[in-house]
């Protein structure tokens, strides 16, 4: 289903099972404090109080603003210890999206789906984005945040060689092929800190 992309686009240096790579928890942040603050501010602007949120490909921190109350925040990731340590999650599940891209959630279950600095690890991104579209309620928003850091052995080839603008275009294409609309790419990088590029789209 990864149409219009060359076959090597989704290849990775390490094609072994992702469960092995993520079996040990990593209680680290993958963007610096200034960039985390910019991402949190963006979430505050875009995600209203009372929203049902899915933090997809999550970890021990969700970067959601502490002063906003959401109706429910579900987490979905690769390491149970990391997810259990995340104070913003009301519930969570562990699943390898590269093996099983079908999300275990009902249609229209969420008003916002977030992917923070993790999109570069998906080898079936259109399938996953199509599932995100299914799980979003009409008018719901998908927000994908990216920076320049990655695990080089597990990131797909495209995200290791393409410049930022092209990476944003790739993610926009994922969204377009999944049926999301109103897609836009933004640079929300702080003046001093890691870069922050955001691509968002809406469920019609």
PyMOL commands that set and color helices and strands:
alter all, ss='L'
color gray80, all
select helices_A, chain A and resi 7-10+18-21+33-46+80-84+119-121+125-135+157-161+164-178
alter helices_A, ss='H'
color red, helices_A
select strands_A, chain A and resi 52-58+72-77+91-94+110-116+136-146+181-187+197-202
alter strands_A, ss='S'
color yellow, strands_A
deselect
rebuild
show_as cartoon
